[in-house]
């Protein structure tokens, strides 16, 4: 469930994504790490949040399940909303 922060592939392109609803936590962390990288420094948290890391199979399955549930919930809510009109 950790965000992905830092370069991925091209070292000149910096990313911050996968906040999973924790934007108030990961936004300042991303800002700190990315500011250090832009200044040519490294940050001790970079390895933890490395954007190029590959998530584990369990994490992918859990995220896939969560996204599928949200998609279905939205579709059902949408169907009932239009049915009432």
N, CA, C and O atoms as a Tinker XYZ file with bonds, in Angstrom:
   340  protein
     1  N      0.773000   -1.201000    0.000000    73     2
     2  CA     0.000000    0.000000    0.000000    64     1     3
     3  C      0.817000    1.270000    0.000000    63     2     4     5
     4  O      0.262000    2.348000    0.214000    81     3
     5  N      2.125000    1.186000   -0.234000    73     3     6
     6  CA     2.954000    2.393000   -0.249000    64     5     7
     7  C      2.877000    3.089000   -1.598000    63     6     8     9
     8  O      2.704000    2.449000   -2.635000    81     7
     9  N      3.007000    4.396000   -1.566000    73     7    10
    10  CA     3.029000    5.181000   -2.799000    64     9    11
    11  C      4.324000    4.900000   -3.569000    63    10    12    13
    12  O      5.297000    4.381000   -3.021000    81    11
    13  N      4.301000    5.257000   -4.848000    73    11    14
    14  CA     5.473000    5.136000   -5.707000    64    13    15
    15  C      5.991000    6.544000   -5.962000    63    14    16    17
    16  O      5.283000    7.378000   -6.526000    81    15
    17  N      7.227000    6.809000   -5.548000    73    15    18
    18  CA     7.789000    8.163000   -5.632000    64    17    19
    19  C      9.220000    8.075000   -6.148000    63    18    20    21
    20  O     10.015000    7.265000   -5.672000    81    19
    21  N      9.536000    8.918000   -7.126000    73    19    22
    22  CA    10.904000    8.992000   -7.631000    64    21    23
    23  C     10.982000    8.702000   -9.108000    63    22    24    25
    24  O      9.957000    8.620000   -9.786000    81    23
    25  N     12.203000    8.545000   -9.619000    73    23    26
    26  CA    12.380000    8.293000  -11.053000    64    25    27
    27  C     11.979000    6.862000  -11.407000    63    26    28    29
    28  O     12.039000    5.955000  -10.578000    81    27
    29  N     11.571000    6.692000  -12.662000    73    27    30
    30  CA    11.267000    5.361000  -13.174000    64    29    31
    31  C     11.704000    5.337000  -14.629000    63    30    32    33
    32  O     11.064000    5.948000  -15.485000    81    31
    33  N     12.778000    4.644000  -14.905000    73    31    34
    34  CA    13.332000    4.650000  -16.257000    64    33    35
    35  C     14.238000    5.859000  -16.433000    63    34    36    37
    36  O     15.385000    5.848000  -15.987000    81    35
    37  N     13.734000    6.889000  -17.074000    73    35    38
    38  CA    14.499000    8.120000  -17.311000    64    37    39
    39  C     14.685000    8.856000  -15.979000    63    38    40    41
    40  O     13.710000    9.219000  -15.322000    81    39
    41  N     15.923000    9.066000  -15.598000    73    39    42
    42  CA    16.216000    9.710000  -14.310000    64    41    43
    43  C     15.736000   11.160000  -14.251000    63    42    44    45
    44  O     15.621000   11.732000  -13.167000    81    43
    45  N     15.455000   11.761000  -15.423000    73    43    46
    46  CA    14.994000   13.154000  -15.452000    64    45    47
    47  C     13.484000   13.268000  -15.259000    63    46    48    49
    48  O     12.961000   14.370000  -15.092000    81    47
    49  N     12.782000   12.136000  -15.282000    73    47    50
    50  CA    11.331000   12.131000  -15.082000    64    49    51
    51  C     11.042000   11.617000  -13.675000    63    50    52    53
    52  O     11.412000   10.497000  -13.322000    81    51
    53  N     10.383000   12.439000  -12.887000    73    51    54
    54  CA    10.071000   12.060000  -11.513000    64    53    55
    55  C      8.568000   11.827000  -11.379000    63    54    56    57
    56  O      7.760000   12.559000  -11.950000    81    55
    57  N      8.217000   10.819000  -10.632000    73    55    58
    58  CA     6.822000   10.418000  -10.487000    64    57    59
    59  C      6.416000   10.386000   -9.015000    63    58    60    61
    60  O      7.243000   10.201000   -8.123000    81    59
    61  N      5.126000   10.572000   -8.796000    73    59    62
    62  CA     4.524000   10.384000   -7.473000    64    61    63
    63  C      3.101000    9.912000   -7.738000    63    62    64    65
    64  O      2.255000   10.695000   -8.171000    81    63
    65  N      2.834000    8.633000   -7.479000    73    63    66
    66  CA     1.508000    8.076000   -7.746000    64    65    67
    67  C      1.225000    6.920000   -6.797000    63    66    68    69
    68  O      2.098000    6.486000   -6.046000    81    67
    69  N     -0.003000    6.433000   -6.841000    73    67    70
    70  CA    -0.398000    5.305000   -6.007000    64    69    71
    71  C     -0.627000    5.690000   -4.561000    63    70    72    73
    72  O     -0.288000    4.934000   -3.651000    81    71
    73  N     -1.200000    6.861000   -4.344000    73    71    74
    74  CA    -1.403000    7.332000   -2.976000    64    73    75
    75  C     -2.530000    6.577000   -2.263000    63    74    76    77
    76  O     -2.602000    6.604000   -1.034000    81    75
    77  N     -3.391000    5.919000   -2.997000    73    75    78
    78  CA    -4.446000    5.046000   -2.447000    64    77    79
    79  C     -5.280000    5.715000   -1.358000    63    78    80    81
    80  O     -5.552000    5.120000   -0.316000    81    79
    81  N     -5.676000    6.939000   -1.609000    73    79    82
    82  CA    -6.523000    7.631000   -0.636000    64    81    83
    83  C     -5.766000    8.233000    0.528000    63    82    84    85
    84  O     -6.379000    8.734000    1.470000    81    83
    85  N     -4.454000    8.194000    0.480000    73    83    86
    86  CA    -3.631000    8.738000    1.559000    64    85    87
    87  C     -2.839000    9.950000    1.091000    63    86    88    89
    88  O     -1.670000   10.113000    1.441000    81    87
    89  N     -3.478000   10.790000    0.304000    73    87    90
    90  CA    -2.804000   11.942000   -0.270000    64    89    91
    91  C     -2.269000   12.924000    0.753000    63    90    92    93
    92  O     -1.228000   13.544000    0.534000    81    91
    93  N     -2.969000   13.074000    1.869000    73    91    94
    94  CA    -2.504000   14.004000    2.903000    64    93    95
    95  C     -1.211000   13.507000    3.561000    63    94    96    97
    96  O     -0.447000   14.299000    4.113000    81    95
    97  N     -0.977000   12.218000    3.500000    73    95    98
    98  CA     0.254000   11.656000    4.049000    64    97    99
    99  C      1.350000   11.619000    2.999000    63    98   100   101
   100  O      2.471000   12.063000    3.246000    81    99
   101  N      1.019000   11.081000    1.811000    73    99   102
   102  CA     2.045000   10.865000    0.797000    64   101   103
   103  C      2.442000   12.126000    0.037000    63   102   104   105
   104  O      3.550000   12.184000   -0.496000    81   103
   105  N      1.586000   13.127000   -0.032000    73   103   106
   106  CA     1.952000   14.358000   -0.744000    64   105   107
   107  C      3.171000   15.045000   -0.122000    63   106   108   109
   108  O      4.104000   15.381000   -0.852000    81   107
   109  N      3.201000   15.267000    1.187000    73   107   110
   110  CA     4.399000   15.892000    1.758000    64   109   111
   111  C      5.633000   14.991000    1.670000    63   110   112   113
   112  O      6.751000   15.480000    1.505000    81   111
   113  N      5.428000   13.677000    1.779000    73   111   114
   114  CA     6.567000   12.759000    1.644000    64   113   115
   115  C      7.134000   12.864000    0.236000    63   114   116   117
   116  O      8.349000   12.934000    0.050000    81   115
   117  N      6.238000   12.876000   -0.765000    73   115   118
   118  CA     6.670000   13.009000   -2.156000    64   117   119
   119  C      7.395000   14.335000   -2.366000    63   118   120   121
   120  O      8.426000   14.380000   -3.038000    81   119
   121  N      6.865000   15.405000   -1.796000    73   119   122
   122  CA     7.491000   16.722000   -1.951000    64   121   123
   123  C      8.904000   16.724000   -1.367000    63   122   124   125
   124  O      9.824000   17.268000   -1.978000    81   123
   125  N      9.078000   16.136000   -0.220000    73   123   126
   126  CA    10.392000   16.085000    0.423000    64   125   127
   127  C     11.371000   15.285000   -0.436000    63   126   128   129
   128  O     12.479000   15.744000   -0.715000    81   127
   129  N     10.959000   14.093000   -0.850000    73   127   130
   130  CA    11.845000   13.229000   -1.633000    64   129   131
   131  C     12.176000   13.860000   -2.982000    63   130   132   133
   132  O     13.338000   13.882000   -3.388000    81   131
   133  N     11.160000   14.375000   -3.680000    73   131   134
   134  CA    11.381000   14.934000   -5.015000    64   133   135
   135  C     12.228000   16.205000   -4.961000    63   134   136   137
   136  O     13.050000   16.437000   -5.847000    81   135
   137  N     12.037000   17.023000   -3.939000    73   135   138
   138  CA    12.884000   18.222000   -3.783000    64   137   139
   139  C     14.347000   17.838000   -3.619000    63   138   140   141
   140  O     15.226000   18.474000   -4.200000    81   139
   141  N     14.606000   16.819000   -2.843000    73   139   142
   142  CA    15.990000   16.352000   -2.658000    64   141   143
   143  C     16.564000   15.861000   -3.981000    63   142   144   145
   144  O     17.712000   16.163000   -4.306000    81   143
   145  N     15.778000   15.107000   -4.749000    73   143   146
   146  CA    16.259000   14.574000   -6.019000    64   145   147
   147  C     16.539000   15.683000   -7.025000    63   146   148   149
   148  O     17.534000   15.627000   -7.748000    81   147
   149  N     15.671000   16.692000   -7.076000    73   147   150
   150  CA    15.867000   17.813000   -7.998000    64   149   151
   151  C     17.160000   18.559000   -7.663000    63   150   152   153
   152  O     17.828000   19.081000   -8.555000    81   151
   153  N     17.506000   18.606000   -6.394000    73   151   154
   154  CA    18.734000   19.285000   -5.961000    64   153   155
   155  C     19.974000   18.407000   -6.115000    63   154   156   157
   156  O     21.076000   18.812000   -5.744000    81   155
   157  N     19.795000   17.207000   -6.661000    73   155   158
   158  CA    20.926000   16.308000   -6.873000    64   157   159
   159  C     21.333000   15.519000   -5.655000    63   158   160   161
   160  O     22.396000   14.898000   -5.642000    81   159
   161  N     20.506000   15.532000   -4.633000    73   159   162
   162  CA    20.787000   14.801000   -3.401000    64   161   163
   163  C     20.026000   13.482000   -3.421000    63   162   164   165
   164  O     19.209000   13.241000   -4.310000    81   163
   165  N     20.293000   12.643000   -2.452000    73   163   166
   166  CA    19.497000   11.428000   -2.267000    64   165   167
   167  C     18.767000   11.547000   -0.943000    63   166   168   169
   168  O     19.133000   12.358000   -0.092000    81   167
   169  N     17.750000   10.748000   -0.776000    73   167   170
   170  CA    16.984000   10.782000    0.462000    64   169   171
   171  C     16.893000    9.362000    1.000000    63   170   172   173
   172  O     16.719000    8.427000    0.217000    81   171
   173  N     17.006000    9.169000    2.314000    73   171   174
   174  CA    16.981000    7.817000    2.873000    64   173   175
   175  C     15.665000    7.073000    2.624000    63   174   176   177
   176  O     15.649000    5.843000    2.657000    81   175
   177  N     14.576000    7.781000    2.378000    73   175   178
   178  CA    13.287000    7.127000    2.138000    64   177   179
   179  C     13.109000    6.702000    0.688000    63   178   180   181
   180  O     12.147000    6.003000    0.369000    81   179
   181  N     14.012000    7.109000   -0.193000    73   179   182
   182  CA    13.858000    6.840000   -1.619000    64   181   183
   183  C     13.739000    5.348000   -1.909000    63   182   184   185
   184  O     12.927000    4.951000   -2.745000    81   183
   185  N     14.517000    4.528000   -1.249000    73   183   186
   186  CA    14.440000    3.080000   -1.494000    64   185   187
   187  C     13.091000    2.502000   -1.085000    63   186   188   189
   188  O     12.591000    1.577000   -1.724000    81   187
   189  N     12.512000    3.037000   -0.039000    73   187   190
   190  CA    11.212000    2.537000    0.429000    64   189   191
   191  C     10.107000    2.850000   -0.576000    63   190   192   193
   192  O      9.262000    1.997000   -0.849000    81   191
   193  N     10.103000    4.058000   -1.126000    73   191   194
   194  CA     9.039000    4.516000   -2.023000    64   193   195
   195  C      9.422000    4.441000   -3.505000    63   194   196   197
   196  O      8.672000    4.932000   -4.349000    81   195
   197  N     10.549000    3.849000   -3.837000    73   195   198
   198  CA    11.086000    3.798000   -5.197000    64   197   199
   199  C      9.981000    3.508000   -6.231000    63   198   200   201
   200  O      9.272000    2.508000   -6.121000    81   199
   201  N      9.843000    4.385000   -7.228000    73   199   202
   202  CA     8.788000    4.253000   -8.236000    64   201   203
   203  C      9.001000    3.054000   -9.141000    63   202   204   205
   204  O      8.043000    2.550000   -9.727000    81   203
   205  N     10.221000    2.591000   -9.267000    73   203   206
   206  CA    10.497000    1.478000  -10.166000    64   205   207
   207  C     10.336000    0.112000   -9.505000    63   206   208   209
   208  O     10.561000   -0.913000  -10.149000    81   207
   209  N      9.950000    0.084000   -8.232000    73   207   210
   210  CA     9.803000   -1.210000   -7.576000    64   209   211
   211  C      8.582000   -1.941000   -8.143000    63   210   212   213
   212  O      7.651000   -1.316000   -8.650000    81   211
   213  N      8.603000   -3.238000   -8.051000    73   211   214
   214  CA     7.506000   -4.063000   -8.554000    64   213   215
   215  C      6.671000   -4.512000   -7.354000    63   214   216   217
   216  O      7.195000   -5.146000   -6.438000    81   215
   217  N      5.374000   -4.185000   -7.355000    73   215   218
   218  CA     4.544000   -4.615000   -6.227000    64   217   219
   219  C      4.385000   -6.127000   -6.215000    63   218   220   221
   220  O      4.431000   -6.775000   -7.261000    81   219
   221  N      4.202000   -6.673000   -5.043000    73   219   222
   222  CA     4.026000   -8.113000   -4.896000    64   221   223
   223  C      2.670000   -8.577000   -5.410000    63   222   224   225
   224  O      1.749000   -7.778000   -5.579000    81   223
   225  N      2.561000   -9.866000   -5.654000    73   223   226
   226  CA     1.325000  -10.440000   -6.183000    64   225   227
   227  C      0.154000  -10.219000   -5.225000    63   226   228   229
   228  O     -0.958000   -9.927000   -5.665000    81   227
   229  N      0.395000  -10.356000   -3.929000    73   227   230
   230  CA    -0.675000  -10.160000   -2.951000    64   229   231
   231  C     -1.207000   -8.742000   -3.019000    63   230   232   233
   232  O     -2.419000   -8.525000   -3.008000    81   231
   233  N     -0.304000   -7.781000   -3.091000    73   231   234
   234  CA    -0.710000   -6.380000   -3.177000    64   233   235
   235  C     -1.532000   -6.131000   -4.434000    63   234   236   237
   236  O     -2.547000   -5.436000   -4.388000    81   235
   237  N     -1.095000   -6.699000   -5.559000    73   235   238
   238  CA    -1.839000   -6.522000   -6.810000    64   237   239
   239  C     -3.230000   -7.141000   -6.738000    63   238   240   241
   240  O     -4.193000   -6.565000   -7.243000    81   239
   241  N     -3.340000   -8.307000   -6.115000    73   239   242
   242  CA    -4.649000   -8.956000   -5.979000    64   241   243
   243  C     -5.584000   -8.139000   -5.094000    63   242   244   245
   244  O     -6.764000   -7.983000   -5.407000    81   243
   245  N     -5.061000   -7.627000   -4.006000    73   243   246
   246  CA    -5.886000   -6.827000   -3.098000    64   245   247
   247  C     -6.346000   -5.555000   -3.792000    63   246   248   249
   248  O     -7.519000   -5.193000   -3.699000    81   247
   249  N     -5.435000   -4.864000   -4.491000    73   247   250
   250  CA    -5.806000   -3.637000   -5.209000    64   249   251
   251  C     -6.826000   -3.941000   -6.299000    63   250   252   253
   252  O     -7.787000   -3.193000   -6.481000    81   251
   253  N     -6.618000   -5.037000   -7.022000    73   251   254
   254  CA    -7.566000   -5.427000   -8.067000    64   253   255
   255  C     -8.947000   -5.683000   -7.504000    63   254   256   257
   256  O     -9.948000   -5.274000   -8.092000    81   255
   257  N     -9.004000   -6.357000   -6.368000    73   255   258
   258  CA   -10.290000   -6.608000   -5.707000    64   257   259
   259  C    -10.943000   -5.296000   -5.278000    63   258   260   261
   260  O    -12.141000   -5.097000   -5.481000    81   259
   261  N    -10.158000   -4.415000   -4.693000    73   259   262
   262  CA   -10.697000   -3.132000   -4.242000    64   261   263
   263  C    -11.241000   -2.313000   -5.406000    63   262   264   265
   264  O    -12.324000   -1.738000   -5.310000    81   263
   265  N    -10.489000   -2.260000   -6.507000    73   263   266
   266  CA   -10.941000   -1.490000   -7.671000    64   265   267
   267  C    -12.205000   -2.102000   -8.271000    63   266   268   269
   268  O    -13.120000   -1.380000   -8.668000    81   267
   269  N    -12.255000   -3.440000   -8.338000    73   267   270
   270  CA   -13.442000   -4.110000   -8.876000    64   269   271
   271  C    -14.675000   -3.817000   -8.014000    63   270   272   273
   272  O    -15.760000   -3.576000   -8.543000    81   271
   273  N    -14.510000   -3.837000   -6.702000    73   271   274
   274  CA   -15.626000   -3.525000   -5.800000    64   273   275
   275  C    -16.119000   -2.105000   -6.011000    63   274   276   277
   276  O    -17.326000   -1.868000   -6.060000    81   275
   277  N    -15.200000   -1.159000   -6.136000    73   275   278
   278  CA   -15.591000    0.234000   -6.351000    64   277   279
   279  C    -16.281000    0.409000   -7.697000    63   278   280   281
   280  O    -17.256000    1.152000   -7.805000    81   279
   281  N    -15.784000   -0.266000   -8.715000    73   279   282
   282  CA   -16.405000   -0.194000  -10.039000    64   281   283
   283  C    -17.827000   -0.734000   -9.998000    63   282   284   285
   284  O    -18.747000   -0.107000  -10.524000    81   283
   285  N    -18.011000   -1.896000   -9.375000    73   283   286
   286  CA   -19.350000   -2.476000   -9.277000    64   285   287
   287  C    -20.273000   -1.616000   -8.433000    63   286   288   289
   288  O    -21.440000   -1.429000   -8.779000    81   287
   289  N    -19.762000   -1.095000   -7.332000    73   287   290
   290  CA   -20.579000   -0.237000   -6.467000    64   289   291
   291  C    -21.043000    0.990000   -7.251000    63   290   292   293
   292  O    -22.205000    1.385000   -7.156000    81   291
   293  N    -20.154000    1.584000   -8.014000    73   291   294
   294  CA   -20.513000    2.750000   -8.824000    64   293   295
   295  C    -21.525000    2.404000   -9.894000    63   294   296   297
   296  O    -22.460000    3.166000  -10.138000    81   295
   297  N    -21.345000    1.250000  -10.538000    73   295   298
   298  CA   -22.281000    0.837000  -11.584000    64   297   299
   299  C    -23.670000    0.585000  -11.013000    63   298   300   301
   300  O    -24.669000    0.982000  -11.612000    81   299
   301  N    -23.742000   -0.075000   -9.856000    73   299   302
   302  CA   -25.035000   -0.360000   -9.225000    64   301   303
   303  C    -25.694000    0.936000   -8.768000    63   302   304   305
   304  O    -26.884000    1.144000   -9.004000    81   303
   305  N    -24.937000    1.800000   -8.120000    73   303   306
   306  CA   -25.490000    3.089000   -7.677000    64   305   307
   307  C    -25.992000    3.897000   -8.863000    63   306   308   309
   308  O    -27.048000    4.526000   -8.787000    81   307
   309  N    -25.248000    3.882000   -9.948000    73   307   310
   310  CA   -25.624000    4.618000  -11.148000    64   309   311
   311  C    -26.906000    4.040000  -11.749000    63   310   312   313
   312  O    -27.789000    4.789000  -12.167000    81   311
   313  N    -27.008000    2.713000  -11.793000    73   311   314
   314  CA   -28.195000    2.067000  -12.354000    64   313   315
   315  C    -29.430000    2.412000  -11.537000    63   314   316   317
   316  O    -30.474000    2.712000  -12.116000    81   315
   317  N    -29.349000    2.380000  -10.212000    73   315   318
   318  CA   -30.495000    2.719000   -9.373000    64   317   319
   319  C    -30.842000    4.197000   -9.469000    63   318   320   321
   320  O    -32.014000    4.568000   -9.406000    81   319
   321  N    -29.826000    5.042000   -9.621000    73   319   322
   322  CA   -30.066000    6.480000   -9.735000    64   321   323
   323  C    -30.887000    6.786000  -10.972000    63   322   324   325
   324  O    -31.841000    7.562000  -10.909000    81   323
   325  N    -30.527000    6.182000  -12.102000    73   323   326
   326  CA   -31.252000    6.451000  -13.347000    64   325   327
   327  C    -32.599000    5.750000  -13.399000    63   326   328   329
   328  O    -33.504000    6.192000  -14.108000    81   327
   329  N    -32.736000    4.675000  -12.662000    73   327   330
   330  CA   -34.007000    3.942000  -12.618000    64   329   331
   331  C    -35.087000    4.769000  -11.921000    63   330   332   333
   332  O    -36.263000    4.691000  -12.279000    81   331
   333  N    -34.680000    5.565000  -10.920000    73   331   334
   334  CA   -35.627000    6.371000  -10.149000    64   333   335
   335  C    -36.192000    7.521000  -10.980000    63   334   336   337
   336  O    -37.287000    8.004000  -10.690000    81   335
   337  N    -35.473000    7.966000  -11.996000    73   335   338
   338  CA   -35.912000    9.119000  -12.794000    64   337   339
   339  C    -36.985000    8.771000  -13.715000    63   338   340
   340  O    -37.465000    9.629000  -14.456000    81   339
